[in-house]
Amino acid sequence: MSHLDDVIARVDAAVDESVITHMNELLIVLSDDAELSREDRYAQQQRLRTAIAHHGRQHKEDAEARQEQLTKGGTIL
C-alpha cells in the first residue's frame, strides 16, 4: 500500500467516525506530511474540511429541530 493510499484510508476512517477532534488532528498531521505532493495533501485536507463543515451544519440543524420540538406550544416542556 502506498503512502497516499494509507492517508486516504485514514481520512476515510476519520470521516466515517465523524469525530471533529480526530479530523482536526489529522488535518494537522497532513500539514506536515512531506511524503505527499502538495496537490494530494490539499485534496485530503479538503475532504476533511468538507466533512467538518457538514458535521457542523448537521449538528446545528439537529439542535434547532430539538429546540423546536421542545418548545411546541410556546414553552419548554
N, CA, C and O atoms as a Tripos MOL2 file, in Angstrom:
@<TRIPOS>MOLECULE
protein
  308   307    77     0     0
PROTEIN
NO_CHARGES

@<TRIPOS>ATOM
      1 N           0.8550   -1.1800    0.0000 N.3       1 MET1
      2 CA          0.0000    0.0000    0.0000 C.3       1 MET1
      3 C           0.8970    1.2380    0.0000 C.2       1 MET1
      4 O           1.8210    1.3520    0.8050 O.2       1 MET1
      5 N           0.6080    2.1540   -0.9110 N.am      2 SER2
      6 CA          1.3980    3.3840   -0.9790 C.3       2 SER2
      7 C           1.0300    4.3050    0.1850 C.2       2 SER2
      8 O           0.0040    4.1270    0.8410 O.2       2 SER2
      9 N           1.8770    5.2730    0.4160 N.am      3 HIS3
     10 CA          1.6190    6.2360    1.4920 C.3       3 HIS3
     11 C           0.3150    6.9860    1.2280 C.2       3 HIS3
     12 O          -0.4680    7.2180    2.1490 O.2       3 HIS3
     13 N           0.0830    7.3620   -0.0280 N.am      4 LEU4
     14 CA         -1.1580    8.0700   -0.3740 C.3       4 LEU4
     15 C          -2.3660    7.1920   -0.0680 C.2       4 LEU4
     16 O          -3.3530    7.6760    0.4850 O.2       4 LEU4
     17 N          -2.3030    5.9080   -0.4180 N.am      5 ASP5
     18 CA         -3.4150    5.0020   -0.1210 C.3       5 ASP5
     19 C          -3.6560    4.9110    1.3790 C.2       5 ASP5
     20 O          -4.8020    4.8590    1.8270 O.2       5 ASP5
     21 N          -2.5820    4.8900    2.1510 N.am      6 ASP6
     22 CA         -2.6930    4.8520    3.6080 C.3       6 ASP6
     23 C          -3.3610    6.1230    4.1330 C.2       6 ASP6
     24 O          -4.2190    6.0590    5.0130 O.2       6 ASP6
     25 N          -2.9710    7.2690    3.5960 N.am      7 VAL7
     26 CA         -3.5550    8.5430    4.0190 C.3       7 VAL7
     27 C          -5.0370    8.5810    3.6520 C.2       7 VAL7
     28 O          -5.8660    9.0050    4.4570 O.2       7 VAL7
     29 N          -5.3670    8.1430    2.4550 N.am      8 ILE8
     30 CA         -6.7730    8.1230    2.0260 C.3       8 ILE8
     31 C          -7.5910    7.2330    2.9600 C.2       8 ILE8
     32 O          -8.7060    7.5920    3.3390 O.2       8 ILE8
     33 N          -7.0500    6.0860    3.3300 N.am      9 ALA9
     34 CA         -7.7480    5.1820    4.2490 C.3       9 ALA9
     35 C          -7.9410    5.8400    5.6210 C.2       9 ALA9
     36 O          -8.9940    5.6900    6.2400 O.2       9 ALA9
     37 N          -6.9300    6.5610    6.0880 N.am     10 ARG10
     38 CA         -7.0420    7.2530    7.3770 C.3      10 ARG10
     39 C          -8.0810    8.3700    7.3120 C.2      10 ARG10
     40 O          -8.8410    8.5650    8.2610 O.2      10 ARG10
     41 N          -8.1190    9.0950    6.2100 N.am     11 VAL11
     42 CA         -9.1190   10.1550    6.0400 C.3      11 VAL11
     43 C         -10.5120    9.5360    5.9740 C.2      11 VAL11
     44 O         -11.4430   10.0290    6.6110 O.2      11 VAL11
     45 N         -10.6570    8.4550    5.2040 N.am     12 ASP12
     46 CA        -11.9530    7.7600    5.1290 C.3      12 ASP12
     47 C         -12.4270    7.3490    6.5180 C.2      12 ASP12
     48 O         -13.5890    7.5490    6.8720 O.2      12 ASP12
     49 N         -11.5150    6.7710    7.3030 N.am     13 ALA13
     50 CA        -11.8720    6.3180    8.6520 C.3      13 ALA13
     51 C         -12.2780    7.4930    9.5340 C.2      13 ALA13
     52 O         -13.2430    7.3940   10.2910 O.2      13 ALA13
     53 N         -11.5580    8.5900    9.4450 N.am     14 ALA14
     54 CA        -11.8760    9.7670   10.2570 C.3      14 ALA14
     55 C         -13.2270   10.3540    9.8640 C.2      14 ALA14
     56 O         -14.0030   10.7650   10.7270 O.2      14 ALA14
     57 N         -13.5070   10.3960    8.5710 N.am     15 VAL15
     58 CA        -14.7910   10.9260    8.0980 C.3      15 VAL15
     59 C         -15.9280   10.0020    8.5370 C.2      15 VAL15
     60 O         -16.9720   10.4740    8.9880 O.2      15 VAL15
     61 N         -15.7310    8.6960    8.4080 N.am     16 ASP16
     62 CA        -16.7610    7.7410    8.8280 C.3      16 ASP16
     63 C         -17.0150    7.8180   10.3260 C.2      16 ASP16
     64 O         -18.1520    7.6830   10.7780 O.2      16 ASP16
     65 N         -15.9590    8.0350   11.0900 N.am     17 GLU17
     66 CA        -16.0790    8.1370   12.5440 C.3      17 GLU17
     67 C         -16.8280    9.4110   12.9440 C.2      17 GLU17
     68 O         -17.5460    9.4290   13.9430 O.2      17 GLU17
     69 N         -16.6530   10.4740   12.1550 N.am     18 SER18
     70 CA        -17.3470   11.7510   12.3410 C.3      18 SER18
     71 C         -17.0670   12.3880   13.7050 C.2      18 SER18
     72 O         -17.9720   12.9180   14.3500 O.2      18 SER18
     73 N         -15.8160   12.3310   14.1320 N.am     19 VAL19
     74 CA        -15.3960   12.9830   15.3770 C.3      19 VAL19
     75 C         -14.5070   14.1680   14.9800 C.2      19 VAL19
     76 O         -13.4170   13.9910   14.4340 O.2      19 VAL19
     77 N         -14.9900   15.3580   15.2630 N.am     20 ILE20
     78 CA        -14.3060   16.5780   14.8480 C.3      20 ILE20
     79 C         -12.8670   16.6230   15.3490 C.2      20 ILE20
     80 O         -11.9680   17.0080   14.6010 O.2      20 ILE20
     81 N         -12.6390   16.2440   16.5800 N.am     21 THR21
     82 CA        -11.2960   16.2870   17.1520 C.3      21 THR21
     83 C         -10.3290   15.4480   16.3290 C.2      21 THR21
     84 O          -9.2190   15.8880   16.0320 O.2      21 THR21
     85 N         -10.7430   14.2490   15.9620 N.am     22 HIS22
     86 CA         -9.8690   13.3710   15.1900 C.3      22 HIS22
     87 C          -9.6250   13.9170   13.7850 C.2      22 HIS22
     88 O          -8.5220   13.8000   13.2510 O.2      22 HIS22
     89 N         -10.6470   14.5080   13.1950 N.am     23 MET23
     90 CA        -10.4670   15.0940   11.8630 C.3      23 MET23
     91 C          -9.5110   16.2800   11.9210 C.2      23 MET23
     92 O          -8.6750   16.4470   11.0330 O.2      23 MET23
     93 N          -9.6280   17.1040   12.9600 N.am     24 ASN24
     94 CA         -8.7180   18.2460   13.1170 C.3      24 ASN24
     95 C          -7.2800   17.7860   13.3480 C.2      24 ASN24
     96 O          -6.3410   18.3640   12.8010 O.2      24 ASN24
     97 N          -7.1170   16.7540   14.1550 N.am     25 GLU25
     98 CA         -5.7740   16.2230   14.3920 C.3      25 GLU25
     99 C          -5.1520   15.7130   13.1020 C.2      25 GLU25
    100 O          -3.9670   15.9350   12.8500 O.2      25 GLU25
    101 N          -5.9500   15.0260   12.2810 N.am     26 LEU26
    102 CA         -5.4490   14.5220   11.0100 C.3      26 LEU26
    103 C          -5.1170   15.6700   10.0540 C.2      26 LEU26
    104 O          -4.1620   15.5710    9.2840 O.2      26 LEU26
    105 N          -5.8820   16.7420   10.0930 N.am     27 LEU27
    106 CA         -5.5570   17.9240    9.2810 C.3      27 LEU27
    107 C          -4.1650   18.4400    9.6250 C.2      27 LEU27
    108 O          -3.3870   18.7860    8.7360 O.2      27 LEU27
    109 N          -3.8580   18.4910   10.9070 N.am     28 ILE28
    110 CA         -2.5490   18.9750   11.3490 C.3      28 ILE28
    111 C          -1.4420   18.0320   10.9000 C.2      28 ILE28
    112 O          -0.3970   18.4720   10.4190 O.2      28 ILE28
    113 N          -1.6750   16.7370   11.0590 N.am     29 VAL29
    114 CA         -0.6780   15.7500   10.6370 C.3      29 VAL29
    115 C          -0.4120   15.8750    9.1400 C.2      29 VAL29
    116 O           0.7370   15.8190    8.7020 O.2      29 VAL29
    117 N          -1.4670   16.0430    8.3640 N.am     30 LEU30
    118 CA         -1.3000   16.1620    6.9100 C.3      30 LEU30
    119 C          -0.5410   17.4290    6.5270 C.2      30 LEU30
    120 O           0.1710   17.4410    5.5220 O.2      30 LEU30
    121 N          -0.6810   18.4750    7.3010 N.am     31 SER31
    122 CA          0.0230   19.7220    7.0100 C.3      31 SER31
    123 C           1.5340   19.5340    6.9970 C.2      31 SER31
    124 O           2.2460   20.2160    6.2600 O.2      31 SER31
    125 N           2.0160   18.6080    7.8170 N.am     32 ASP32
    126 CA          3.4510   18.3750    7.9350 C.3      32 ASP32
    127 C           3.9330   17.1450    7.1650 C.2      32 ASP32
    128 O           5.0940   16.7550    7.2950 O.2      32 ASP32
    129 N           3.0680   16.5340    6.3720 N.am     33 ASP33
    130 CA          3.4120   15.2930    5.6600 C.3      33 ASP33
    131 C           4.2000   15.6080    4.3910 C.2      33 ASP33
    132 O           3.6310   15.9960    3.3710 O.2      33 ASP33
    133 N           5.5030   15.4380    4.4700 N.am     34 ALA34
    134 CA          6.3880   15.7560    3.3410 C.3      34 ALA34
    135 C           6.3720   14.6720    2.2630 C.2      34 ALA34
    136 O           6.8700   14.8930    1.1590 O.2      34 ALA34
    137 N           5.8110   13.5130    2.5710 N.am     35 GLU35
    138 CA          5.7700   12.4260    1.5920 C.3      35 GLU35
    139 C           4.6910   12.6200    0.5400 C.2      35 GLU35
    140 O           4.7560   12.0140   -0.5300 O.2      35 GLU35
    141 N           3.7160   13.4420    0.8210 N.am     36 LEU36
    142 CA          2.6330   13.6980   -0.1360 C.3      36 LEU36
    143 C           2.9530   14.9130   -0.9860 C.2      36 LEU36
    144 O           3.6220   15.8470   -0.5440 O.2      36 LEU36
    145 N           2.4620   14.8790   -2.2110 N.am     37 SER37
    146 CA          2.5920   16.0700   -3.0450 C.3      37 SER37
    147 C           1.6430   17.1310   -2.5000 C.2      37 SER37
    148 O           0.7070   16.8250   -1.7610 O.2      37 SER37
    149 N           1.8900   18.3450   -2.8640 N.am     38 ARG38
    150 CA          1.0380   19.4420   -2.3980 C.3      38 ARG38
    151 C          -0.4190   19.2150   -2.8040 C.2      38 ARG38
    152 O          -1.3340   19.4630   -2.0180 O.2      38 ARG38
    153 N          -0.6290   18.7420   -4.0380 N.am     39 GLU39
    154 CA         -1.9790   18.5100   -4.5450 C.3      39 GLU39
    155 C          -2.6820   17.3930   -3.7770 C.2      39 GLU39
    156 O          -3.8550   17.5230   -3.4270 O.2      39 GLU39
    157 N          -1.9670   16.2930   -3.5130 N.am     40 ASP40
    158 CA         -2.5590   15.1800   -2.7750 C.3      40 ASP40
    159 C          -2.8940   15.5820   -1.3440 C.2      40 ASP40
    160 O          -3.9510   15.2300   -0.8210 O.2      40 ASP40
    161 N          -1.9880   16.3190   -0.7190 N.am     41 ARG41
    162 CA         -2.2140   16.7870    0.6510 C.3      41 ARG41
    163 C          -3.4320   17.7090    0.6870 C.2      41 ARG41
    164 O          -4.2860   17.5810    1.5650 O.2      41 ARG41
    165 N          -3.5100   18.6300   -0.2610 N.am     42 TYR42
    166 CA         -4.6380   19.5680   -0.3180 C.3      42 TYR42
    167 C          -5.9570   18.8220   -0.5180 C.2      42 TYR42
    168 O          -6.9530   19.1360    0.1360 O.2      42 TYR42
    169 N          -5.9680   17.8420   -1.4140 N.am     43 ALA43
    170 CA         -7.1920   17.0920   -1.7020 C.3      43 ALA43
    171 C          -7.7050   16.3820   -0.4470 C.2      43 ALA43
    172 O          -8.9030   16.4040   -0.1650 O.2      43 ALA43
    173 N          -6.8060   15.7610    0.2960 N.am     44 GLN44
    174 CA         -7.2280   15.0440    1.5000 C.3      44 GLN44
    175 C          -7.6530   16.0100    2.6090 C.2      44 GLN44
    176 O          -8.5920   15.7320    3.3550 O.2      44 GLN44
    177 N          -6.9680   17.1280    2.7100 N.am     45 GLN45
    178 CA         -7.3640   18.1230    3.7000 C.3      45 GLN45
    179 C          -8.7340   18.7070    3.3630 C.2      45 GLN45
    180 O          -9.5350   18.9710    4.2590 O.2      45 GLN45
    181 N          -9.0000   18.9050    2.0870 N.am     46 GLN46
    182 CA        -10.3090   19.4270    1.6860 C.3      46 GLN46
    183 C         -11.4190   18.4450    2.0270 C.2      46 GLN46
    184 O         -12.5040   18.8570    2.4400 O.2      46 GLN46
    185 N         -11.1640   17.1610    1.8610 N.am     47 ARG47
    186 CA        -12.1540   16.1550    2.2410 C.3      47 ARG47
    187 C         -12.4760   16.2690    3.7290 C.2      47 ARG47
    188 O         -13.6360   16.1840    4.1320 O.2      47 ARG47
    189 N         -11.4360   16.4620    4.5400 N.am     48 LEU48
    190 CA        -11.6520   16.6060    5.9800 C.3      48 LEU48
    191 C         -12.3950   17.9050    6.2970 C.2      48 LEU48
    192 O         -13.3180   17.9090    7.1110 O.2      48 LEU48
    193 N         -11.9980   18.9950    5.6640 N.am     49 ARG49
    194 CA        -12.6700   20.2870    5.9100 C.3      49 ARG49
    195 C         -14.1410   20.2090    5.5400 C.2      49 ARG49
    196 O         -14.9950   20.7230    6.2620 O.2      49 ARG49
    197 N         -14.4380   19.5710    4.4200 N.am     50 THR50
    198 CA        -15.8290   19.4190    3.9760 C.3      50 THR50
    199 C         -16.6230   18.5980    4.9910 C.2      50 THR50
    200 O         -17.7550   18.9470    5.3270 O.2      50 THR50
    201 N         -16.0320   17.5150    5.4730 N.am     51 ALA51
    202 CA        -16.7110   16.6750    6.4610 C.3      51 ALA51
    203 C         -16.9440   17.4400    7.7610 C.2      51 ALA51
    204 O         -17.9990   17.3060    8.3810 O.2      51 ALA51
    205 N         -15.9650   18.2410    8.1740 N.am     52 ILE52
    206 CA        -16.1110   19.0420    9.3930 C.3      52 ILE52
    207 C         -17.2350   20.0610    9.2180 C.2      52 ILE52
    208 O         -18.0580   20.2350   10.1170 O.2      52 ILE52
    209 N         -17.2760   20.7310    8.0750 N.am     53 ALA53
    210 CA        -18.3180   21.7290    7.8210 C.3      53 ALA53
    211 C         -19.6970   21.0750    7.7920 C.2      53 ALA53
    212 O         -20.6560   21.6080    8.3510 O.2      53 ALA53
    213 N         -19.7900   19.9210    7.1390 N.am     54 HIS54
    214 CA        -21.0670   19.2120    7.0660 C.3      54 HIS54
    215 C         -21.5170   18.7870    8.4620 C.2      54 HIS54
    216 O         -22.6940   18.8970    8.8040 O.2      54 HIS54
    217 N         -20.5810   18.3070    9.2550 N.am     55 HIS55
    218 CA        -20.8930   17.8850   10.6240 C.3      55 HIS55
    219 C         -21.4330   19.0650   11.4230 C.2      55 HIS55
    220 O         -22.3970   18.9200   12.1750 O.2      55 HIS55
    221 N         -20.8200   20.2180   11.2630 N.am     56 GLY56
    222 CA        -21.2640   21.4160   11.9770 C.3      56 GLY56
    223 C         -22.6630   21.8400   11.5780 C.2      56 GLY56
    224 O         -23.4780   22.1910   12.4300 O.2      56 GLY56
    225 N         -22.9440   21.8080   10.2800 N.am     57 ARG57
    226 CA        -24.2920   22.1560    9.8120 C.3      57 ARG57
    227 C         -25.3190   21.1610   10.3310 C.2      57 ARG57
    228 O         -26.4000   21.5530   10.7700 O.2      57 ARG57
    229 N         -24.9870   19.8760   10.2830 N.am     58 GLN58
    230 CA        -25.9090   18.8390   10.7550 C.3      58 GLN58
    231 C         -26.1810   18.9970   12.2420 C.2      58 GLN58
    232 O         -27.3170   18.8560   12.6930 O.2      58 GLN58
    233 N         -25.1290   19.2910   13.0010 N.am     59 HIS59
    234 CA        -25.2900   19.4950   14.4400 C.3      59 HIS59
    235 C         -26.2110   20.6860   14.7090 C.2      59 HIS59
    236 O         -27.0780   20.6180   15.5810 O.2      59 HIS59
    237 N         -26.0270   21.7650   13.9710 N.am     60 LYS60
    238 CA        -26.8600   22.9560   14.1530 C.3      60 LYS60
    239 C         -28.3140   22.6570   13.8030 C.2      60 LYS60
    240 O         -29.2250   23.0540   14.5300 O.2      60 LYS60
    241 N         -28.5330   21.9550   12.6900 N.am     61 GLU61
    242 CA        -29.8960   21.6040   12.2880 C.3      61 GLU61
    243 C         -30.5580   20.6950   13.3180 C.2      61 GLU61
    244 O         -31.7360   20.8650   13.6300 O.2      61 GLU61
    245 N         -29.8070   19.7330   13.8440 N.am     62 ASP62
    246 CA        -30.3490   18.8420   14.8660 C.3      62 ASP62
    247 C         -30.7220   19.6100   16.1260 C.2      62 ASP62
    248 O         -31.7670   19.3580   16.7250 O.2      62 ASP62
    249 N         -29.8660   20.5500   16.5280 N.am     63 ALA63
    250 CA        -30.1380   21.3480   17.7240 C.3      63 ALA63
    251 C         -31.3700   22.2310   17.5180 C.2      63 ALA63
    252 O         -32.1820   22.3790   18.4300 O.2      63 ALA63
    253 N         -31.5120   22.8110   16.3390 N.am     64 GLU64
    254 CA        -32.6770   23.6450   16.0580 C.3      64 GLU64
    255 C         -33.9530   22.8130   16.0480 C.2      64 GLU64
    256 O         -34.9780   23.2470   16.5730 O.2      64 GLU64
    257 N         -33.9030   21.6330   15.4620 N.am     65 ALA65
    258 CA        -35.0670   20.7500   15.4300 C.3      65 ALA65
    259 C         -35.4440   20.3190   16.8390 C.2      65 ALA65
    260 O         -36.6270   20.2520   17.1750 O.2      65 ALA65
    261 N         -34.4500   20.0290   17.6590 N.am     66 ARG66
    262 CA        -34.7170   19.6300   19.0430 C.3      66 ARG66
    263 C         -35.3340   20.7900   19.8170 C.2      66 ARG66
    264 O         -36.2860   20.6000   20.5740 O.2      66 ARG66
    265 N         -34.7920   21.9920   19.6260 N.am     67 GLN67
    266 CA        -35.3440   23.1630   20.3170 C.3      67 GLN67
    267 C         -36.7910   23.3900   19.8900 C.2      67 GLN67
    268 O         -37.6450   23.6960   20.7220 O.2      67 GLN67
    269 N         -37.0650   23.2430   18.6060 N.am     68 GLU68
    270 CA        -38.4310   23.4180   18.1070 C.3      68 GLU68
    271 C         -39.3600   22.3770   18.7250 C.2      68 GLU68
    272 O         -40.4760   22.7020   19.1320 O.2      68 GLU68
    273 N         -38.9090   21.1430   18.7960 N.am     69 GLN69
    274 CA        -39.7020   20.0680   19.3820 C.3      69 GLN69
    275 C         -39.9890   20.3350   20.8600 C.2      69 GLN69
    276 O         -41.0960   20.0940   21.3430 O.2      69 GLN69
    277 N         -38.9780   20.8350   21.5680 N.am     70 LEU70
    278 CA        -39.1370   21.0820   22.9980 C.3      70 LEU70
    279 C         -40.0370   22.2750   23.3020 C.2      70 LEU70
    280 O         -40.6390   22.3410   24.3740 O.2      70 LEU70
    281 N         -40.1320   23.2100   22.3720 N.am     71 THR71
    282 CA        -40.8810   24.4440   22.6480 C.3      71 THR71
    283 C         -42.2370   24.4830   21.9570 C.2      71 THR71
    284 O         -42.8260   25.5550   21.8250 O.2      71 THR71
    285 N         -42.7320   23.3580   21.5220 N.am     72 LYS72
    286 CA        -44.0730   23.3510   20.9350 C.3      72 LYS72
    287 C         -45.0630   23.8930   21.9470 C.2      72 LYS72
    288 O         -45.0480   23.5160   23.1190 O.2      72 LYS72
    289 N         -45.9180   24.7790   21.4790 N.am     73 GLY73
    290 CA        -46.8820   25.3720   22.3740 C.3      73 GLY73
    291 C         -46.3470   26.5970   23.0950 C.2      73 GLY73
    292 O         -47.0600   27.1970   23.9000 O.2      73 GLY73
    293 N         -45.1030   26.9810   22.8240 N.am     74 GLY74
    294 CA        -44.5590   28.2190   23.3630 C.3      74 GLY74
    295 C         -43.7600   28.0900   24.6430 C.2      74 GLY74
    296 O         -43.1170   29.0580   25.0510 O.2      74 GLY74
    297 N         -43.7710   26.9440   25.2910 N.am     75 THR75
    298 CA        -42.9800   26.7890   26.4970 C.3      75 THR75
    299 C         -42.1450   25.5120   26.4040 C.2      75 THR75
    300 O         -42.5070   24.5540   25.7210 O.2      75 THR75
    301 N         -41.0470   25.5320   27.0960 N.am     76 ILE76
    302 CA        -40.1980   24.3540   27.1260 C.3      76 ILE76
    303 C         -40.8690   23.3150   28.0180 C.2      76 ILE76
    304 O         -41.2530   23.5970   29.1530 O.2      76 ILE76
    305 N         -40.9980   22.1250   27.4840 N.am     77 LEU77
    306 CA        -41.6970   21.0540   28.2300 C.3      77 LEU77
    307 C         -40.8140   20.4360   29.2760 C.2      77 LEU77
    308 O         -41.2430   19.5270   29.9880 O.2      77 LEU77
@<TRIPOS>BOND
     1     1     2 1
     2     2     3 1
     3     3     4 2
     4     3     5 am
     5     5     6 1
     6     6     7 1
     7     7     8 2
     8     7     9 am
     9     9    10 1
    10    10    11 1
    11    11    12 2
    12    11    13 am
    13    13    14 1
    14    14    15 1
    15    15    16 2
    16    15    17 am
    17    17    18 1
    18    18    19 1
    19    19    20 2
    20    19    21 am
    21    21    22 1
    22    22    23 1
    23    23    24 2
    24    23    25 am
    25    25    26 1
    26    26    27 1
    27    27    28 2
    28    27    29 am
    29    29    30 1
    30    30    31 1
    31    31    32 2
    32    31    33 am
    33    33    34 1
    34    34    35 1
    35    35    36 2
    36    35    37 am
    37    37    38 1
    38    38    39 1
    39    39    40 2
    40    39    41 am
    41    41    42 1
    42    42    43 1
    43    43    44 2
    44    43    45 am
    45    45    46 1
    46    46    47 1
    47    47    48 2
    48    47    49 am
    49    49    50 1
    50    50    51 1
    51    51    52 2
    52    51    53 am
    53    53    54 1
    54    54    55 1
    55    55    56 2
    56    55    57 am
    57    57    58 1
    58    58    59 1
    59    59    60 2
    60    59    61 am
    61    61    62 1
    62    62    63 1
    63    63    64 2
    64    63    65 am
    65    65    66 1
    66    66    67 1
    67    67    68 2
    68    67    69 am
    69    69    70 1
    70    70    71 1
    71    71    72 2
    72    71    73 am
    73    73    74 1
    74    74    75 1
    75    75    76 2
    76    75    77 am
    77    77    78 1
    78    78    79 1
    79    79    80 2
    80    79    81 am
    81    81    82 1
    82    82    83 1
    83    83    84 2
    84    83    85 am
    85    85    86 1
    86    86    87 1
    87    87    88 2
    88    87    89 am
    89    89    90 1
    90    90    91 1
    91    91    92 2
    92    91    93 am
    93    93    94 1
    94    94    95 1
    95    95    96 2
    96    95    97 am
    97    97    98 1
    98    98    99 1
    99    99   100 2
   100    99   101 am
   101   101   102 1
   102   102   103 1
   103   103   104 2
   104   103   105 am
   105   105   106 1
   106   106   107 1
   107   107   108 2
   108   107   109 am
   109   109   110 1
   110   110   111 1
   111   111   112 2
   112   111   113 am
   113   113   114 1
   114   114   115 1
   115   115   116 2
   116   115   117 am
   117   117   118 1
   118   118   119 1
   119   119   120 2
   120   119   121 am
   121   121   122 1
   122   122   123 1
   123   123   124 2
   124   123   125 am
   125   125   126 1
   126   126   127 1
   127   127   128 2
   128   127   129 am
   129   129   130 1
   130   130   131 1
   131   131   132 2
   132   131   133 am
   133   133   134 1
   134   134   135 1
   135   135   136 2
   136   135   137 am
   137   137   138 1
   138   138   139 1
   139   139   140 2
   140   139   141 am
   141   141   142 1
   142   142   143 1
   143   143   144 2
   144   143   145 am
   145   145   146 1
   146   146   147 1
   147   147   148 2
   148   147   149 am
   149   149   150 1
   150   150   151 1
   151   151   152 2
   152   151   153 am
   153   153   154 1
   154   154   155 1
   155   155   156 2
   156   155   157 am
   157   157   158 1
   158   158   159 1
   159   159   160 2
   160   159   161 am
   161   161   162 1
   162   162   163 1
   163   163   164 2
   164   163   165 am
   165   165   166 1
   166   166   167 1
   167   167   168 2
   168   167   169 am
   169   169   170 1
   170   170   171 1
   171   171   172 2
   172   171   173 am
   173   173   174 1
   174   174   175 1
   175   175   176 2
   176   175   177 am
   177   177   178 1
   178   178   179 1
   179   179   180 2
   180   179   181 am
   181   181   182 1
   182   182   183 1
   183   183   184 2
   184   183   185 am
   185   185   186 1
   186   186   187 1
   187   187   188 2
   188   187   189 am
   189   189   190 1
   190   190   191 1
   191   191   192 2
   192   191   193 am
   193   193   194 1
   194   194   195 1
   195   195   196 2
   196   195   197 am
   197   197   198 1
   198   198   199 1
   199   199   200 2
   200   199   201 am
   201   201   202 1
   202   202   203 1
   203   203   204 2
   204   203   205 am
   205   205   206 1
   206   206   207 1
   207   207   208 2
   208   207   209 am
   209   209   210 1
   210   210   211 1
   211   211   212 2
   212   211   213 am
   213   213   214 1
   214   214   215 1
   215   215   216 2
   216   215   217 am
   217   217   218 1
   218   218   219 1
   219   219   220 2
   220   219   221 am
   221   221   222 1
   222   222   223 1
   223   223   224 2
   224   223   225 am
   225   225   226 1
   226   226   227 1
   227   227   228 2
   228   227   229 am
   229   229   230 1
   230   230   231 1
   231   231   232 2
   232   231   233 am
   233   233   234 1
   234   234   235 1
   235   235   236 2
   236   235   237 am
   237   237   238 1
   238   238   239 1
   239   239   240 2
   240   239   241 am
   241   241   242 1
   242   242   243 1
   243   243   244 2
   244   243   245 am
   245   245   246 1
   246   246   247 1
   247   247   248 2
   248   247   249 am
   249   249   250 1
   250   250   251 1
   251   251   252 2
   252   251   253 am
   253   253   254 1
   254   254   255 1
   255   255   256 2
   256   255   257 am
   257   257   258 1
   258   258   259 1
   259   259   260 2
   260   259   261 am
   261   261   262 1
   262   262   263 1
   263   263   264 2
   264   263   265 am
   265   265   266 1
   266   266   267 1
   267   267   268 2
   268   267   269 am
   269   269   270 1
   270   270   271 1
   271   271   272 2
   272   271   273 am
   273   273   274 1
   274   274   275 1
   275   275   276 2
   276   275   277 am
   277   277   278 1
   278   278   279 1
   279   279   280 2
   280   279   281 am
   281   281   282 1
   282   282   283 1
   283   283   284 2
   284   283   285 am
   285   285   286 1
   286   286   287 1
   287   287   288 2
   288   287   289 am
   289   289   290 1
   290   290   291 1
   291   291   292 2
   292   291   293 am
   293   293   294 1
   294   294   295 1
   295   295   296 2
   296   295   297 am
   297   297   298 1
   298   298   299 1
   299   299   300 2
   300   299   301 am
   301   301   302 1
   302   302   303 1
   303   303   304 2
   304   303   305 am
   305   305   306 1
   306   306   307 1
   307   307   308 2
@<TRIPOS>SUBSTRUCTURE
     1 MET1         2 RESIDUE 1 A MET
     2 SER2         6 RESIDUE 1 A SER
     3 HIS3        10 RESIDUE 1 A HIS
     4 LEU4        14 RESIDUE 1 A LEU
     5 ASP5        18 RESIDUE 1 A ASP
     6 ASP6        22 RESIDUE 1 A ASP
     7 VAL7        26 RESIDUE 1 A VAL
     8 ILE8        30 RESIDUE 1 A ILE
     9 ALA9        34 RESIDUE 1 A ALA
    10 ARG10       38 RESIDUE 1 A ARG
    11 VAL11       42 RESIDUE 1 A VAL
    12 ASP12       46 RESIDUE 1 A ASP
    13 ALA13       50 RESIDUE 1 A ALA
    14 ALA14       54 RESIDUE 1 A ALA
    15 VAL15       58 RESIDUE 1 A VAL
    16 ASP16       62 RESIDUE 1 A ASP
    17 GLU17       66 RESIDUE 1 A GLU
    18 SER18       70 RESIDUE 1 A SER
    19 VAL19       74 RESIDUE 1 A VAL
    20 ILE20       78 RESIDUE 1 A ILE
    21 THR21       82 RESIDUE 1 A THR
    22 HIS22       86 RESIDUE 1 A HIS
    23 MET23       90 RESIDUE 1 A MET
    24 ASN24       94 RESIDUE 1 A ASN
    25 GLU25       98 RESIDUE 1 A GLU
    26 LEU26      102 RESIDUE 1 A LEU
    27 LEU27      106 RESIDUE 1 A LEU
    28 ILE28      110 RESIDUE 1 A ILE
    29 VAL29      114 RESIDUE 1 A VAL
    30 LEU30      118 RESIDUE 1 A LEU
    31 SER31      122 RESIDUE 1 A SER
    32 ASP32      126 RESIDUE 1 A ASP
    33 ASP33      130 RESIDUE 1 A ASP
    34 ALA34      134 RESIDUE 1 A ALA
    35 GLU35      138 RESIDUE 1 A GLU
    36 LEU36      142 RESIDUE 1 A LEU
    37 SER37      146 RESIDUE 1 A SER
    38 ARG38      150 RESIDUE 1 A ARG
    39 GLU39      154 RESIDUE 1 A GLU
    40 ASP40      158 RESIDUE 1 A ASP
    41 ARG41      162 RESIDUE 1 A ARG
    42 TYR42      166 RESIDUE 1 A TYR
    43 ALA43      170 RESIDUE 1 A ALA
    44 GLN44      174 RESIDUE 1 A GLN
    45 GLN45      178 RESIDUE 1 A GLN
    46 GLN46      182 RESIDUE 1 A GLN
    47 ARG47      186 RESIDUE 1 A ARG
    48 LEU48      190 RESIDUE 1 A LEU
    49 ARG49      194 RESIDUE 1 A ARG
    50 THR50      198 RESIDUE 1 A THR
    51 ALA51      202 RESIDUE 1 A ALA
    52 ILE52      206 RESIDUE 1 A ILE
    53 ALA53      210 RESIDUE 1 A ALA
    54 HIS54      214 RESIDUE 1 A HIS
    55 HIS55      218 RESIDUE 1 A HIS
    56 GLY56      222 RESIDUE 1 A GLY
    57 ARG57      226 RESIDUE 1 A ARG
    58 GLN58      230 RESIDUE 1 A GLN
    59 HIS59      234 RESIDUE 1 A HIS
    60 LYS60      238 RESIDUE 1 A LYS
    61 GLU61      242 RESIDUE 1 A GLU
    62 ASP62      246 RESIDUE 1 A ASP
    63 ALA63      250 RESIDUE 1 A ALA
    64 GLU64      254 RESIDUE 1 A GLU
    65 ALA65      258 RESIDUE 1 A ALA
    66 ARG66      262 RESIDUE 1 A ARG
    67 GLN67      266 RESIDUE 1 A GLN
    68 GLU68      270 RESIDUE 1 A GLU
    69 GLN69      274 RESIDUE 1 A GLN
    70 LEU70      278 RESIDUE 1 A LEU
    71 THR71      282 RESIDUE 1 A THR
    72 LYS72      286 RESIDUE 1 A LYS
    73 GLY73      290 RESIDUE 1 A GLY
    74 GLY74      294 RESIDUE 1 A GLY
    75 THR75      298 RESIDUE 1 A THR
    76 ILE76      302 RESIDUE 1 A ILE
    77 LEU77      306 RESIDUE 1 A LEU
